[in-house]
């Protein structure tokens, strides 16, 4: 099983502070889609959760994390 600190070390971008939630979503989706330990049902659930956020809070994806 992966540790949280180990996962944080993977793919850390020095420009992360300038990212919007849309960019962070792309990274998140790539990571969970590539993880063989996550079931297809869980991946689908995550996709639906992200879709609900986008539908109910459309301006969210354009925001930066420090603005939430």
C-alpha positions in Angstrom: 0.0 0.0 0.0 1.3 3.5 -0.9 1.8 6.1 1.8 0.4 9.6 1.6 3.9 11.1 1.8 5.1 8.7 -0.9 2.3 9.7 -3.3 2.9 13.4 -2.6 6.5 13.0 -3.8 5.4 11.7 -7.2 4.9 14.3 -9.8 5.2 17.4 -7.7 5.4 20.4 -10.0 7.2 23.6 -8.8 4.5 25.7 -10.6 1.7 24.0 -8.6 0.8 27.3 -6.8 -0.3 28.8 -10.1 -2.5 25.9 -11.0 -6.3 26.2 -11.2 -8.6 23.4 -10.0 -9.1 22.4 -13.7 -5.4 21.6 -13.9 -5.4 19.9 -10.6 -8.4 17.8 -11.7 -6.4 16.7 -14.8 -3.5 15.6 -12.6 -5.9 13.8 -10.1 -7.7 12.0 -12.9 -4.5 10.8 -14.5 -3.2 9.5 -11.2 -6.3 7.6 -10.2 -6.9 6.2 -13.8 -3.3 4.9 -13.8 -3.5 3.3 -10.3 -4.3 -0.4 -10.7 -5.2 -0.7 -7.0 -8.3 1.4 -7.5 -11.3 -0.5 -8.8 -13.3 0.6 -11.9 -16.3 1.2 -9.7 -14.3 3.6 -7.4 -12.9 5.4 -10.5 -16.4 5.9 -11.8 -17.5 7.2 -8.5 -14.7 9.7 -8.5 -15.5 10.8 -12.0 -19.2 11.4 -11.0 -18.1 13.4 -7.9 -16.0 15.7 -10.1 -18.8 16.0 -12.6 -21.2 17.0 -9.7 -18.8 19.7 -8.5 -18.5 21.1 -12.0 -22.2 21.1 -12.5 -23.1 22.8 -9.2 -20.2 25.2 -9.0 -19.2 26.0 -12.6 -16.7 28.7 -11.7 -14.8 26.3 -9.3 -12.6 24.9 -12.0 -11.2 28.3 -12.9 -10.3 29.1 -9.3 -7.0 28.6 -7.6 -6.9 26.6 -4.4 -6.0 29.6 -2.2 -9.2 31.3 -3.3 -11.5 28.7 -1.9 
